[in-house]
């Protein structure tokens, strides 16, 4: 991890924060009656003031490979972050993972109430598509539609939401998931949106089919590595470091690759996914310009918070 | 209400049901990993087998004014119904309106569980935008983007979800809403999506700005009438007729136009909104072709179930 990578990541996070702040302003736009204060405050609690902004970073950096300026990719990047934030709000609900703490702060249903958390999640989800379809995002309507479709596919029943459903089902079942079932569930639950973050950058950059395929593969691989790193973190960390409840996977007897493979083999698998991801980038003709994405892949695997 | 109107409405409901059945098939599409069985079943429970399909009917009939065939408007109409169905699933949750019964059947969280209901709602919501942005919906990408944006604006924090938030807030507050506040809340909570259903038809028909404006006004007016009719139904009906819990507004001391104005004045207001809605159509150059929409407006106000 280079010093300059962390600077880049932090700079992008600041820019994403600013852009989200603009999107979540109290001012209603044409087509909105008004923005109810408490609902908006809950959405802002969920979306502002924290997070590495890894998904938007991947979108911005992938688009950047093709010469797309960060400001031109920013709205699409923010739409993905809105989806990520909605998913955290709903996953934290008592009926789901029942978490009180997120990024060291009370979760939305704790800071507000359950109904407001449900509606804030719904509204963040809905807003993501509003943002994407808006001509301000890109002047090519066909591209905007592609972004909407790809994001909906990544987030919906055949992607993130479906993965969360499979995870909950497994947790409530007597039969632990097999290795392959864990892989599939995780690819849906966390992999799909990370992969989409890279793919969205490729779409914005008008990547060729061959380029798109390699970048998509890169996204899928770092998605897999991310989930292992997250499970390792849960297994080894404590709440103070994590900013959320730790050790909860083991407490729930939850099947993860760490519980199936053990810590050492899981770490090895994570590393080899990253090596493969780096390999997927090396077939691209961008030379050293992919270095940031390579750093990002390593960051995904080696993060400590 | 003509016999032929009810036939038309029922025929459209059958066609909408068929189209939704196709959209909610077990078969994953490209871009989806797979469709988890229990989640899909909950989505199907929410979206299939019931309902007047009033919103899609309005879209189909409005598009029909401009010569758009029902099959060409069907996917856009279904997207609106998916949003409507998601909103019912989430509104019925224990943390929201806490309803056990919907259309005479158990609500989704009763038939499945709360987590599945949350995810089924999320997935229906997400799917609506997938459907709209798909080239199969229309060959004009700019139009598809318009449909996405308009629907998101109608459904999001400045529309339906915001209206539900205001309604819940009022219910939990000591201070009842004023007449104007009830109007605004209802325009957001139920009016916005009904209005959008008409507007979507106008967008599909490439209505002129003047035509769009009149049709939009028509949609807003019948949205207002619909909510009064719904509140009247709740005040006067019983659960057997309604297929859901009745008298719950009064039980919650909820401010509605019926509680503020009384039954007679509310009925009068409903009728005059319908007259105004019919007037908005009369400025259009479609002659007797608007008769079905006029019937629909009267149906909205006079429905008994």
Interface residues (C-beta under 8 A of the other chain):
Chain A: X28 X29 X31 X32 X33 X34 X35 X36 X38 X39 X40 X43 X86 X90 X93 X95 X96 X113 X114 X115 X116 X118 X119 X121 X122 X123 X125 X126 X127 X129 X130 X132 X133 X134 X135 X141 X142 X144 X145 X146 X148 X149 X150 X152 X153 X154 X155 X156 X157 X158 X159 X161 X162 X163 X164 X165 X166 X168 X169 X184 X187 X188 X192
Chain B: X28 X29 X31 X32 X33 X34 X35 X36 X38 X39 X40 X43 X86 X90 X93 X95 X96 X113 X114 X115 X116 X118 X119 X121 X122 X123 X125 X126 X127 X129 X130 X132 X133 X134 X135 X141 X142 X144 X145 X146 X148 X149 X150 X152 X153 X154 X155 X156 X157 X158 X159 X161 X162 X163 X164 X165 X166 X168 X169 X184 X187 X188 X192
